Amino acid sequence: MTDTTPTPRTPRCTARPEPERSDVPLGIWPVAQQTAQRQRAGRYLPEVARHPGKMLPALARRIVAEYCAPGALVADPMCGIGTTLAEAALLGRRAVGVELEARWALLAEANLDHMLDAPARQQVEVRRGDARHLAEVCADLAARVDLVVTSPPYGCDAGMIDKRAWLSGGRLCPVDTLNYSTDKANLGHARGQAYEQAMAEIYTGCARLLRPGGHLVVVTKNTRRRGAMLDLAGLTVALATAAGFSYLGHVIALHAAIRDGDLVARPSYWQATQVRHARAKGEPAHLVAHEDVSVFLLPGTRKDPADAR
Ligand SMILES: C[S@@+](CC[C@H](N)C(=O)[O-])C[C@H]1O[C@@H](n2cnc3c(N)ncnc32)[C@H](O)[C@@H]1O
């Protein structure tokens, strides 16, 4: 007799124990009162628009202001065009970013040159390297960093938008721009177990960089693929706590403007197009109008040099 029992589907993320969440405070930050373009206009180099997954400047600024003091050292292991570095420097922090791709690292450098005056620029550095090897790429920063703030790739095929090609029936994003580059070492390409393992290595590296009592703040967005949700925020909490962090708080970064008591969504062109596409295929997709900001603390107390005397 044929067994007609449906084969159970493999879950996207491997099972893991739920962290204690009951006392984790939740906040909401309205960081999109202005569009992303308006937030960058006249400040950032126009060329940064080419990067497909930038953090909102208002969000980067808010994280830096909330989780470290002026003069503190901020690191971003996957810094893209360096939004976190630029905003940290403008708030009087020192900053170091790591980026795998030469083109984004060079653009980050050029943008910092453009945005910062000489004294601030001297306090910021971009390193080319693989975030999975932070212990080597940033060996000199071990236990010296006050805040790690980063936004990893989201496990979806974001790429550079080519509106003209799209409107004349072509691809929205040229294939060679998907997932930040064609380099398979770029975690934009990683999915499932490979993504989890890489991010676990990166959070372990972040724990080595941070001083005890320092913070890790990770910005993610839950995405959907063929109707199934990829719970990146939940995965981030599981991986960071496994790497030794305490889950301190959670913030919803609103990607919608608050106008007269209503929320006006501010989707990127890419996101709006993806959702329209999914709906046209009958998938129950909605715009996700927020990012998750997961906040962690590296336990322990800072060793005050005065104690050694
Ligand atoms: C979501 S973007 C970060 C954008 C950044 N917050 C900004 O505002 O420009 C993720 C970045 O991680 C980089 N990346 C991917 N894999 C990496 C790796 N193994 N090591 C370092 N950077 C990597 C990508 O090239 C991309 O620029």
The ligand as an SDF file (V2000), in Angstrom:
LIG
                    3D

 27 29  0  0  0  0  0  0  0  0999 V2000
   22.3830   45.3120    4.8170 C   0  0  0  0  0  0  0  0  0  0  0  0
   23.9400   45.7550    4.1660 S   0  0  0  0  0  0  0  0  0  0  0  0
   24.5520   46.8960    5.3820 C   0  0  0  0  0  0  0  0  0  0  0  0
   24.3280   48.3190    4.9480 C   0  0  0  0  0  0  0  0  0  0  0  0
   24.8800   49.3730    5.8780 C   0  0  0  0  0  0  0  0  0  0  0  0
   24.2420   49.3460    7.1790 N   0  0  0  0  0  0  0  0  0  0  0  0
   24.7140   50.7510    5.2260 C   0  0  0  0  0  0  0  0  0  0  0  0
   23.8910   51.5450    5.6800 O   0  0  0  0  0  0  0  0  0  0  0  0
   25.3460   50.9670    4.1990 O   0  0  0  0  0  0  0  0  0  0  0  0
   24.9350   44.3490    4.4810 C   0  0  0  0  0  0  0  0  0  0  0  0
   26.3590   44.4990    3.9890 C   0  0  0  0  0  0  0  0  0  0  0  0
   27.0970   43.3470    4.4290 O   0  0  0  0  0  0  0  0  0  0  0  0
   28.1030   43.1120    3.4780 C   0  0  0  0  0  0  0  0  0  0  0  0
   28.6080   41.7440    3.6680 N   0  0  0  0  0  0  0  0  0  0  0  0
   28.0630   40.5870    3.2440 C   0  0  0  0  0  0  0  0  0  0  0  0
   28.8080   39.5300    3.6010 N   0  0  0  0  0  0  0  0  0  0  0  0
   29.8520   40.0270    4.3020 C   0  0  0  0  0  0  0  0  0  0  0  0
   30.9600   39.4280    4.9600 C   0  0  0  0  0  0  0  0  0  0  0  0
   31.1440   38.1000    4.9350 N   0  0  0  0  0  0  0  0  0  0  0  0
   31.8460   40.2380    5.5940 N   0  0  0  0  0  0  0  0  0  0  0  0
   31.6730   41.5940    5.6020 C   0  0  0  0  0  0  0  0  0  0  0  0
   30.6500   42.2130    4.9790 N   0  0  0  0  0  0  0  0  0  0  0  0
   29.7420   41.4490    4.3420 C   0  0  0  0  0  0  0  0  0  0  0  0
   27.3890   43.3350    2.1580 C   0  0  0  0  0  0  0  0  0  0  0  0
   28.3050   43.5140    1.0880 O   0  0  0  0  0  0  0  0  0  0  0  0
   26.5400   44.5720    2.4830 C   0  0  0  0  0  0  0  0  0  0  0  0
   27.1970   45.7520    2.1170 O   0  0  0  0  0  0  0  0  0  0  0  0
  1  2  1  0
  2  3  1  0
  2 10  1  0
  3  4  1  0
  4  5  1  0
  5  6  1  0
  5  7  1  0
  7  8  2  0
  7  9  1  0
 10 11  1  0
 11 12  1  0
 11 26  1  0
 12 13  1  0
 13 14  1  0
 13 24  1  0
 14 15  1  0
 14 23  1  0
 15 16  2  0
 16 17  1  0
 17 18  1  0
 17 23  2  0
 18 19  1  0
 18 20  2  0
 20 21  1  0
 21 22  2  0
 22 23  1  0
 24 25  1  0
 24 26  1  0
 26 27  1  0
M  CHG  2   2   1   9  -1
M  END
$$$$
